[in-house]
Amino acid sequence: MQHPKDRSPALHLSRRHVLAGGLAGTSLLLGAKALARAASADPTPRAEPALEPVQGPFVLTPLPWKDDALAPSMSANTLSFHYGKHHSGYVDKLNKAVAGNKKWDGLALTKVIELAAKDPADAGVFNNAAQTWNHTFFWASMKPGGGGEPTGRLADALKTSFGDFATFKKQFTDAASGLFGSGWTWLTMKEGKLAIEKTSNADTPIAHGGKPLLVLDVWEHAYYLDYQNKRADFIAAYLDKLVNWEFALANLAG
């Protein structure tokens, strides 16, 4: 398989560090050029978190910022479980699910997701592959000092699609608040306009040919340690203090 030409020290874009290249060639745009526009990540090299080693073709991608960089909106304690246990666990289970099956040999993560989504027999592979990708996209959708209103082209696109930013914010909040059970709330490009989409459990727009710009994880493990049952407070913190509009803009431009 081909590897990205651009390499980012923040997310280690390589066969070993980008989940077998599964984020390359998609709207995620996690190449060095996109990250330069999209993230205000701490440039200081740091060791990957202390996790149990994950064996196999897919490797947990390092966070694009320090574990405590989003506090107090998202605590290091939450990250230790969400990233260090849940995300890591999905990668581990994915490797076990594809082990020994040549059907998945050499495939990028996005291709694994697309193929597994078509066959109910591959539900285990799909769930863990999609959750692996969704989480990596979620981390990139946030940054220290994020939130507020976007400007420029993205602001114009939101105005065209929703009327104004306040309307977008309400609709996104209502979608995330109203999602029953576990799942994700996305800002996507759909039919030439921006759209808000909800997916349950592990489902993801990329399984259906969609183009996500950013995402909010509303599984309980994303917020319960910090907000308990107050999902609305977590949604507000994401929009007001965390969301990475530069990342969304990079995906819009891609």
Residue pairs with C-beta under 8 A, 6 or more apart in sequence:
1 20
1 21
1 106
1 107
1 108
2 21
2 24
2 25
3 13
3 14
3 15
3 21
3 24
4 13
4 18
4 21
4 24
4 31
5 31
6 13
6 31
6 32
6 33
7 13
7 14
7 32
8 30
8 31
8 32
8 35
9 43
9 45
10 35
10 39
10 41
10 43
10 62
10 64
11 17
11 18
11 30
11 35
11 61
11 62
11 64
11 140
12 18
12 61
12 62
13 23
13 24
13 30
13 31
13 32
15 21
16 59
17 59
17 61
17 62
18 24
18 30
18 59
18 61
19 58
19 59
19 60
19 61
19 91
19 109
19 132
19 133
19 136
20 57
20 58
20 59
20 107
20 108
20 109
21 108
21 109
22 58
22 108
22 109
22 110
22 111
22 112
22 113
22 129
22 132
22 133
23 30
23 61
23 109
23 110
23 133
23 136
24 30
24 31
24 108
25 108
25 110
26 110
26 206
27 189
27 206
27 211
27 212
27 213
27 251
27 254
28 133
28 136
28 137
28 140
28 212
28 251
29 38
29 250
29 251
29 254
30 136
30 140
34 247
34 250
34 251
34 254
35 41
35 64
35 250
37 246
37 249
37 250
38 140
38 244
38 246
38 247
38 249
38 250
38 251
39 64
39 65
39 140
39 143
39 244
39 246
39 247
40 143
40 144
40 145
40 246
41 64
41 65
41 143
42 65
42 66
42 69
42 144
46 66
48 60
48 62
49 62
49 63
49 67
49 80
49 83
49 84
51 60
51 84
51 88
52 88
52 92
54 60
54 88
54 91
54 92
54 95
55 95
56 94
56 95
56 96
56 98
56 99
57 95
57 98
58 91
58 94
58 95
58 109
58 132
59 91
60 87
60 88
60 91
61 136
61 139
63 79
63 83
63 139
64 139
64 140
64 143
65 143
65 144
67 76
67 79
67 80
67 83
68 75
68 76
68 79
69 144
70 79
70 142
70 144
70 242
72 226
73 226
73 237
73 238
73 241
73 242
74 142
74 223
74 226
74 237
74 242
75 225
75 226
77 225
77 226
78 222
78 223
78 225
78 226
81 221
81 225
82 221
82 222
83 135
83 139
86 135
86 219
86 221
87 131
87 132
87 135
87 136
90 128
90 131
90 132
90 135
91 128
91 132
93 124
93 128
94 125
94 128
94 129
94 132
97 124
97 125
97 128
98 104
98 112
98 125
103 115
104 112
104 125
107 115
109 129
109 132
109 133
110 133
110 206
112 125
112 129
113 126
113 129
113 130
113 133
113 204
113 206
113 207
114 206
114 207
115 122
116 122
116 123
116 125
116 126
116 129
116 130
117 126
117 130
117 207
117 208
126 202
126 207
127 201
127 202
128 202
130 202
130 203
130 204
130 207
131 202
133 204
133 206
134 184
134 202
134 204
134 215
134 217
135 217
137 212
137 214
137 215
138 184
138 215
138 216
138 217
140 244
140 247
141 214
141 215
141 216
141 243
141 244
141 247
141 248
142 238
142 242
142 243
142 244
143 242
143 244
143 246
143 247
145 241
146 241
146 242
146 243
146 244
146 245
147 237
147 238
147 239
147 240
147 241
147 242
147 243
148 240
148 245
149 155
149 165
150 158
150 165
150 245
150 248
150 249
151 245
152 249
153 249
153 252
153 253
154 245
154 248
154 249
154 252
155 165
157 193
157 194
157 252
158 164
158 165
158 168
158 194
159 165
160 193
160 194
161 168
161 193
161 194
161 195
162 168
162 171
162 194
168 194
168 196
169 239
171 196
172 185
172 187
172 196
172 216
172 235
172 239
173 232
173 235
173 236
173 239
175 185
175 196
175 197
175 198
176 185
176 198
176 216
176 218
176 231
176 235
177 231
177 232
177 235
178 198
179 185
179 198
179 200
179 218
180 200
181 200
181 201
182 200
182 201
182 218
182 219
182 220
183 198
183 199
183 200
183 201
183 203
183 218
183 219
184 198
184 199
184 203
184 204
184 215
184 216
184 217
184 218
185 196
185 197
185 198
185 215
185 216
185 218
186 196
186 197
186 198
186 199
186 205
186 210
186 212
186 213
186 214
186 215
186 216
187 194
187 195
187 196
187 212
187 213
187 214
187 215
187 248
188 194
188 195
188 196
188 197
188 205
188 210
188 211
188 212
188 213
189 195
189 211
189 213
189 252
190 197
190 210
190 211
194 213
197 205
197 210
199 205
204 210
204 212
205 211
205 212
206 212
211 251
212 251
213 247
213 248
213 251
213 252
214 243
214 244
214 247
214 248
214 251
216 235
216 238
216 243
218 231
218 234
218 235
222 234
223 230
223 231
223 234
226 234
227 233
227 234
227 237
